[in-house]
Amino acid sequence: MTIEIKKPVTKEKVQQAMDELAKTSGKKGLRNHFGKLKRGIDGLEYQKQVRNDWV
């Protein structure tokens, strides 16, 4: 989906476009995708394991 915002772009115009998108799609926006993952895995150990698989 494409959102077109006319110039000059302001914070209010962006918020209005996001609100309209949320109304049409039934979703609350990108806020649900921010934050930490709740996996219960130590981040450093996970990185070591993943990087070790490439070698």
matplotlib code that plots the C-alpha trace (Angstrom):
import matplotlib.pyplot as plt

x = [0.0, 1.3, 0.7, 1.1, 1.7, 1.8, 4.6, 5.3, 5.5, 4.7, 4.3, 0.6, 0.2, 2.2, 0.1, -3.1, -2.0, -1.1, -4.5, -6.3, -4.3, -5.1, -8.8, -8.8, -6.5, -7.8, -4.3, -2.8, 0.4, 4.0, 4.1, 3.5, 6.8, 9.0, 10.8, 12.5, 11.9, 10.7, 12.5, 14.3, 17.6, 20.9, 21.7, 25.4, 25.2, 22.7, 25.0, 28.0, 25.9, 24.6, 27.9, 29.6, 27.2, 28.7, 32.3]
y = [0.0, 3.5, 6.6, 9.9, 13.0, 16.3, 18.8, 20.4, 17.2, 17.8, 15.5, 16.1, 15.1, 11.9, 11.1, 11.8, 9.5, 6.7, 7.1, 6.8, 3.7, 2.1, 2.7, 1.1, -1.8, -2.6, -2.6, -0.3, 0.6, -0.1, 0.4, -3.4, -4.2, -2.1, -3.3, -6.4, -10.0, -12.1, -15.4, -16.1, -16.5, -14.8, -12.4, -12.9, -16.7, -16.6, -14.4, -16.7, -19.7, -18.1, -16.8, -20.1, -21.8, -19.7, -21.0]
z = [0.0, -0.8, 1.3, -0.5, 1.7, -0.1, 0.6, 3.1, 5.2, 8.8, 11.8, 11.8, 8.2, 8.7, 11.8, 9.9, 7.1, 9.6, 11.3, 8.0, 7.1, 10.4, 9.9, 6.4, 7.2, 10.7, 12.1, 14.6, 12.6, 13.1, 16.8, 17.3, 15.6, 17.9, 21.0, 22.2, 21.2, 24.1, 23.4, 26.6, 24.8, 25.7, 22.9, 22.9, 22.9, 20.1, 18.0, 18.6, 17.6, 14.5, 13.4, 14.1, 11.6, 8.8, 9.3]

ax = plt.figure().add_subplot(projection="3d")
ax.plot(x, y, z, "-o")
ax.set_aspect("equal")
plt.show()
